[in-house]
Amino acid sequence: MSDGRTPAQIEADIARRRQDLAATLDEISLRVSPSTLVGEAKARTKGAVDRTAGQAFVVANRAVTSARGVLVAPDGAPRLERIVPVAVAAVAVAGLLAVGSRRPKKTRGRRRGR
């Protein structure tokens, strides 16, 4: 069952395969090390936060642009016929909230001595 290799060639193949195996094990241990896993988790989290922040910025920017289009004329002048009702509604809501927060809360009185 000779494949035509000399004992020296077989020993060299074994040594090479041991080195390859050692390099593979080193790479595996690096990939599963806690510091590597934590670093990868941080990178994934940062990417998700960046994407979410970017999406929130786009939504906010659209809302501001939409509100500007409704409340400001193309020449840049404020549209008072639209601003005044919005301002009145905002003041009314703020007033209702202020009045509602000033009402004394009803508490149940406890009788002592029972």
N, C-alpha and C positions, 0 to 999 in steps of 0.2 A: 504494500500500500504506500509506495513511495510516490511523492508528487514532484520529485526532481529538485527539491530544495535541500540545501545543506543544513546541518545542525546550527551553524552560525546564522543562516538566514531565518530559520525558525525562531531562534532566540531573539533576533532583531525584530521580527514581527510581533513576538510576545511583548517585548519592551515597548514597541510603538503603541500597541493596543493598551498596555497599562497606562502609558502617558495620556492617550486619548480618553481612557476611562477616568483618570484622575482629573483631567480638564473638565470633563462632563460633570463629574461630581462637584467640583469647585463651582461651576456655573449654577448647578441646581441649588447648592447651599447658599449661594449669593441671592438667587431669585426668591428663596423662601425665608431669607433672614428677616427678623422683625423690623430692622431699620429700612430695608427695601420695601417691605409690605406697607409700612407706615408712610413712607415717601410716596408710594403709588396711590395710596388712599388719599393723602393730602392733595396730590395733583388732580385726582378725579373730582374731589370735593371742590377745589378751587375752580376747575373747569365748569362744574355745574353752577356754582355761585356766579361766575362771570356770565354764563349764558342767561341765567335768571335775571341778573341785573341789567343785562343788555335788553332783554325782552321787556322788562319793566320800564326802561328808559324809552323804548319805542312806543309803548302804550301811553306813557305820560306825555311824550312829545305829540302824539296824535291828538290826545285830549286837549292839550294847550292850543294846538293849531286849529282844532275844531272850534273851541271856545272863542279864539281870536277871530275866526271867520264869522262867527255869529255876532260878536259884540263890537267888532271894528269894521268900518267900511273899507273898501279897497283903497281909498285915498288916505287911509290912516286915521280918519276922524272917528271918534267914538259914536256908536249908534245908541243915542240916549233912549230911543223908544224901546230898546231891548235891555239896556243896562238898568234903567230905573226900576222896572218890575222885578228884576233879579235882586237888586239891592234892597228893595222893600221886603221881598220875601226873606232875604237873609236876616234883615233886622227883626222881622216878625219871629222867625225861628229862634234867634238869639234871645229875644225878649221872653218867649215862652219857656225856653230853657232856664233863663234866669229866674223867672217867677216860679217855675216848678221846683227849682233847687232851694228856694227860700221858704217853702212851706214847711212848717214844723211837722216832724214825723209823729204820728200817733203811736203812743206806747201804752201798753197795758199796765195799769197800776197794780202793784202787788199789795195785798193786805198783810200787814205784819201781825204777828201773834197767832197765826193759825198753825 
